[in-house]
Each structure stands twice: as structure tokens, then as C-alpha cells.
Amino acid sequence: MKIVYKITYPNGNIYVGKDLAYDINYFGSANHAHVAQDFTLEEQLDFTLRKEVLWHSTTASDKEGRSQEPIATLGLMDRVGL
């Protein structure tokens, strides 16, 4: 299954990404140094992320899954800088 997902951080920052293999444990590849700068050490010790699947397909090819179309269709291109 191919998915487009949205990760929401406790401070409201949003990361949108794709997963062509659908691993429930995958939370994207955001730069950990940049994320750490947004939170104090105390905030980092109790940290909850939200992962929301915005689009999924069991029939899309890898090529279709790699395209930006699912993200564009959701109106997210400008918001995430893709």
C-alpha cells in the first residue's frame, strides 16, 4: 500500500511525506537536529506525535506513488514546500 501521511508535532508544526511500502512505524525523515531545536529538553522527555494517513492506495504503481499528485490533490503543495 502507498500512503501520503501528515505528522503533527506538539508545537503544531506539520511534516507531510510519502511511504511506498507502508510501514506503520515509519514517521518520516525529518531532520532530527531541526526538530530538537523547537523543543526544550524537558519537552523532549514527554513527546507525542500524531500520524494521519491523508491518502492511500492498494492499486497505485510505485511510479504513481512517487508522484506529487496525491499531495497536490490534497492542496498541500504550498503548505509543505514540495
C-alpha positions, -999 to 999 in steps of 0.1 A, spaced: 0 0 0 12 35 -8 3 64 15 7 101 20 7 110 56 8 140 79 29 141 111 18 168 136 43 178 163 32 191 197 41 227 187 18 225 157 45 220 131 35 197 103 55 173 82 39 157 51 55 127 35 51 95 15 56 59 23 56 35 -7 59 4 15 35 14 43 54 7 75 32 17 104 64 25 124 77 50 98 73 86 109 92 103 81 127 115 77 125 150 92 159 164 103 162 155 139 185 184 147 159 209 134 131 192 153 152 192 185 157 229 182 120 235 185 117 219 220 134 222 253 150 191 269 121 189 293 96 190 264 116 163 246 112 139 275 74 137 271 67 139 234 37 128 214 34 128 176 2 124 155 4 105 123 -26 108 100 -29 90 67 -42 115 41 -43 93 10 -37 56 5 -39 32 -25 -35 -5 -28 -35 -3 -66 -12 26 -74 21 17 -90 54 28 -74 56 54 -101 22 68 -92 30 66 -55 62 86 -61 44 114 -80 34 146 -62 -2 142 -75 -16 128 -42 -1 157 -22 -12 183 -48 -47 169 -49 -49 173 -11 -39 210 -16 -8 206 5 19 216 -21 22 252 -10 20 245 27 48 220 28 71 234 1 71 204 -22 
